Amino acid sequence: MSDAAAQVGLPPVTPEVDHKEGKGRGRAFLGIPVVGWMFLFFAIPYTLLFLQSLWKPTAFGVSHNWNLENYKLVFFGDALSGNIYIPTLLRSLKVGALVTIFATTLAFPIAYLLAFKIRNSRTRLVLYVLVIVPLWASYLLRAYAWKVILGQNGLFASVLDQVGLANTFLSNLLYSQSAVVITMTHIFTPFMILTIYAVLERLPPSLIEASKDLGVGRFKTFFTLVVPLALPGVIAGATFTMGLSTGDFVAPQLVGGPHDVMIANQVYSQFGATNNWPLGSAIAFVLLGFVAILVALSTQAERREQL
C-alpha cells in the first residue's frame, strides 16, 4: 500500500496498528516510575516487615530462627500475661468505628450544604477554605490543642464552670477514651467532608428539582435520592477515616488514659522501650491485614453501588 502511494506521489500511509502499539508502549513507559515507587517504598518495606515478624528476639538482638511464635503470641497470648493484643486491637477497631460514625454524621450535612444550599460561589469558596484550613496545621499540634482545651484549666473546663457543670463527669474527659474519640473526630472530619462533597458536587441539581416537581417531600428526596447516590463518597471517606483512626497512636498517647492504649501504641512500645522488633512487626502485620480486609470490603461495596 505504501509502495503504490509512493508511485502516485502520495505520502506513505502509517498503519493504525503501529500507532496503537506506540501509544501502548508510551503508557507502559509512563507507568514505570509509579511501579518503581510502589515497589521501593511499599513492597520492599512490607516484605522486610513480614520477614522480621518470623524471627525470634534474643537478649542481644534478633535470631534468624524462622517461626510463628510472634503470631501465636498476638492471637493467643502467653501464660504469664494472657492475651493483651487482640483485646487492644478490638478496642482500636471500636474507637475507629466511633470516630467514623461521628465524622460521617458531622460531615454529611456540611457537604450537602456546600453542594446544594449555598448558591453564592464566593461564600461557598470561603466555607470550603474553612473546611481545609485545619489540614494546614500539624496533626500533632491539633491533637495537643485538644489536650489543652480539655485540661483542668482549659476552655472546656471554664465553660462547664460557667454553666454549673464543673463537678460532673464532663469535667473528667481528658485522659479517657471519649477524649480520644473527640480528638480524632475533629482531625478526620475534614477528610470525610471532602470525599462526600466530591460526590455530591457531581450530582445534577435537576434530579432534586425533578423530585420536588413530582411532589416528593424534602426528607424523602434526601433519603431516597441524595443518600444512595452519595454512598460511594461516604464509603470512601469511612474507609479512609476508619483505617487511619484505628492505627493512630498520637491521640491516644496525648489525650488517652492508661486503659485506652490502642494497637499502634503497642507497636510503638515494641519497637521502642521493649526493643522487641519481631513482635512489633507481627502486631503491625496483623493490623495491616485488618486494614486490607476493610479496604477490600469497602471496594466491593462501592462496586455494588455503582452497579
C-alpha positions in Angstrom: 0.0 0.0 0.0 2.8 2.4 0.8 4.6 1.5 -2.5 1.5 2.3 -4.5 1.1 5.6 -2.7 4.7 6.5 -3.5 4.2 5.8 -7.2 1.3 8.3 -7.5 3.1 10.9 -5.4 1.2 10.4 -2.1 2.8 10.2 1.3 3.2 6.7 2.8 0.3 5.5 4.9 1.2 4.6 8.5 -0.7 1.5 9.7 -3.1 2.2 12.6 -1.8 -0.9 14.4 1.7 0.6 14.7 0.1 3.8 16.1 -1.8 1.9 18.8 1.3 -0.1 19.7 3.3 3.1 20.1 0.7 4.6 22.3 0.7 1.4 24.4 4.4 1.5 24.8 4.2 5.1 25.9 1.7 4.3 28.6 3.8 1.4 29.8 6.8 3.7 29.9 4.9 6.3 31.9 3.9 3.6 34.4 7.5 2.6 35.2 8.1 5.4 37.8 4.8 4.5 39.6 5.6 0.8 39.7 9.1 1.5 40.8 7.9 3.9 43.6 5.4 1.3 44.8 8.0 -1.5 44.7 10.6 0.6 46.5 8.5 2.2 49.2 5.7 -0.4 49.7 6.6 -3.9 48.5 10.1 -4.0 49.9 9.3 -2.5 53.4 6.3 -4.8 53.8 8.3 -7.8 52.8 11.0 -6.9 55.3 8.4 -6.3 57.9 6.9 -9.7 57.3 10.2 -11.5 57.3 11.2 -9.8 60.6 7.9 -10.9 62.2 9.1 -14.5 61.6 12.3 -14.0 63.6 13.0 -14.6 67.3 14.1 -11.9 69.7 17.1 -12.6 71.8 18.9 -10.7 74.7 21.4 -9.3 72.3 19.3 -8.7 69.2 17.4 -10.9 66.8 17.9 -14.5 65.9 17.0 -15.5 62.3 15.2 -18.5 63.5 12.1 -18.8 61.4 8.9 -19.5 63.4 5.4 -18.3 64.0 5.7 -17.7 67.8 5.1 -14.0 67.4 1.8 -14.5 65.7 0.8 -17.1 68.3 1.6 -14.5 71.0 -0.5 -11.9 69.2 -3.5 -14.1 68.7 -3.4 -16.4 71.8 -1.1 -14.6 74.3 1.0 -16.4 76.9 0.6 -18.0 80.3 2.2 -15.0 82.1 0.2 -12.0 80.9 -2.6 -13.6 78.9 -3.8 -12.2 75.6 -3.5 -8.4 75.6 -3.1 -7.8 71.9 -6.4 -9.0 70.4 -8.5 -7.0 73.1 -6.3 -4.0 72.3 -7.0 -4.5 68.6 -10.8 -4.8 69.2 -10.6 -1.6 71.3 -8.8 0.2 68.4 -11.5 -1.0 66.0 -14.2 0.2 68.3 -12.6 3.7 68.6 -12.1 3.7 64.8 -15.8 2.8 64.3 -17.0 5.6 66.7 -14.8 8.2 65.0 -16.1 7.1 61.6 -19.7 7.4 62.7 -19.3 10.8 64.3 -17.2 12.1 61.5 -19.8 11.0 58.9 -22.6 12.5 61.0 -20.9 15.8 61.1 -19.5 15.8 57.5 -22.6 14.9 55.5 -24.7 18.0 56.4 -21.7 20.3 55.8 -21.0 18.6 52.4 -24.7 18.8 51.5 -24.8 22.5 52.4 -21.8 23.2 50.3 -23.1 21.3 47.3 -26.8 22.3 47.2 -27.7 25.1 49.6 -25.1 27.7 49.1 -25.6 29.4 45.7 -23.1 32.2 46.1 -19.8 31.0 44.7 -17.7 33.3 46.9 -19.5 32.2 50.1 -19.0 28.6 49.0 -15.3 29.2 48.5 -14.9 30.7 51.9 -16.6 27.8 53.6 -14.6 25.3 51.5 -11.4 27.0 52.7 -12.6 26.9 56.3 -13.0 23.1 55.9 -9.5 22.6 54.6 -7.7 25.2 56.9 -7.4 22.6 59.8 -5.4 20.4 57.4 -2.8 23.0 57.0 -1.9 22.7 60.7 0.3 19.9 62.0 -1.5 16.8 63.2 0.5 16.8 66.4 -0.5 20.5 67.0 -4.2 19.8 66.6 -4.0 16.8 69.0 -2.1 18.8 71.5 -4.7 21.7 71.2 -7.4 19.3 72.4 -5.2 18.3 75.4 -5.1 22.0 76.3 -8.9 22.5 75.7 -9.9 19.5 77.7 -7.5 20.2 80.5 -8.4 21.2 84.1 -7.7 24.9 83.3 -8.8 24.7 79.7 -11.6 26.3 77.7 -14.0 23.4 78.2 -13.5 23.4 82.0 -14.2 27.2 82.0 -17.4 26.7 80.1 -18.5 23.9 82.4 -17.8 26.1 85.4 -19.9 28.9 84.0 -22.9 26.7 83.4 -22.7 24.9 86.7 -21.4 21.5 85.5 -17.9 21.7 86.9 -18.2 18.7 89.1 -19.9 16.3 86.7 -18.4 13.5 84.6 -17.8 16.1 81.8 -15.0 17.6 83.8 -13.0 14.4 83.6 -13.0 13.9 79.8 -9.2 14.3 79.5 -7.2 11.1 79.6 -10.2 9.0 78.6 -11.5 7.2 75.5 -14.0 10.0 75.0 -11.2 12.4 74.6 -9.5 10.2 72.1 -12.7 9.9 70.0 -13.3 13.7 70.2 -9.8 14.5 69.1 -9.7 12.1 66.2 -13.2 13.1 65.1 -12.0 16.7 64.8 -8.9 15.6 62.9 -10.5 13.3 60.4 -13.9 15.1 59.8 -12.4 17.3 57.0 -11.4 14.2 55.0 -15.0 13.0 55.3 -16.4 16.3 54.2 -14.1 16.5 51.1 -14.9 12.9 49.9 -18.6 13.3 50.3 -18.6 16.8 48.8 -16.7 15.5 45.8 -19.6 13.0 45.1 -22.4 15.4 45.8 -20.9 18.1 43.7 -21.3 15.9 40.6 -25.0 15.2 41.2 -27.1 17.3 38.8 -29.4 19.7 40.7 -32.1 18.8 38.2 -32.6 15.4 39.9 -33.6 17.1 43.1 -35.8 19.6 41.2 -37.5 16.8 39.4 -38.2 15.0 42.6 -39.8 18.2 44.0 -41.9 18.6 40.8 -43.2 15.0 41.3 -44.4 16.0 44.8 -41.8 14.1 46.8 -41.0 15.8 50.1 -37.6 17.1 51.1 -36.8 14.3 53.6 -37.9 11.6 51.3 -35.9 13.1 48.5 -32.9 13.3 50.7 -33.1 9.7 52.0 -34.2 8.0 48.7 -32.2 10.0 46.2 -29.3 12.0 47.7 -28.1 9.5 50.3 -27.9 6.5 47.9 -26.1 8.5 45.2 -23.7 9.8 47.8 -22.8 6.4 49.2 -19.6 5.9 47.2 -18.2 9.1 48.8 -19.4 8.0 52.2 -17.8 4.6 51.8 -14.5 6.0 50.6 -14.4 8.6 53.4 -15.4 6.0 56.0 -12.6 3.6 54.8 -10.1 6.4 55.0 -11.2 7.5 58.4 -11.6 4.0 59.9 -8.1 2.9 58.7 -6.3 6.0 59.9 -8.1 6.2 63.3 -7.7 2.5 64.1 -4.0 2.7 63.5 -3.4 6.1 65.2 -1.1 6.3 68.2 -0.6 10.1 68.7 -4.0 11.0 70.0 -4.2 8.0 72.5 -0.7 9.0 73.7 -1.6 12.6 74.3 -5.2 12.6 75.5 -5.9 8.9 76.3 -5.5 7.2 79.7 -3.6 4.1 80.8 -6.6 1.9 79.9 -7.1 3.5 76.4 -3.9 2.0 74.8 -4.5 1.2 71.1 -2.8 -1.3 68.9 -0.5 1.3 67.3 0.8 2.2 70.8 1.6 -1.5 71.3 3.6 -1.4 68.1 5.4 1.7 69.2 6.2 0.2 72.5 7.6 -3.0 71.0 9.9 -1.0 68.6 10.8 1.4 71.4 11.0 0.7 75.1 10.6 -3.1 74.8 13.0 -3.4 71.8 11.2 -6.5 70.6 11.1 -5.8 66.8 9.9 -9.2 65.7 6.8 -9.0 67.9 6.2 -5.4 66.9 6.4 -6.4 63.2 3.9 -9.2 63.8 1.4 -6.8 65.5 1.9 -4.3 62.7 1.3 -7.0 60.1 -1.9 -8.2 61.8 -3.1 -4.6 61.9 -2.2 -4.3 58.2 -4.3 -7.4 57.5 -7.4 -6.0 59.2 -7.0 -2.7 57.2 -6.6 -4.7 54.0 -9.8 -6.6 54.7 -11.5 -3.3 55.4 -10.3 -1.8 52.1 -11.5 -5.0 50.2 -14.9 -4.8 51.8 -15.3 -1.1 51.0 -14.2 -1.7 47.4 -16.7 -4.4 47.0 -19.4 -2.2 48.5 -18.5 0.7 46.1 -18.7 -1.7 43.1 -22.2 -2.8 44.2 -23.3 0.8 44.5 -22.0 1.6 41.0 -24.0 -1.4 39.6 
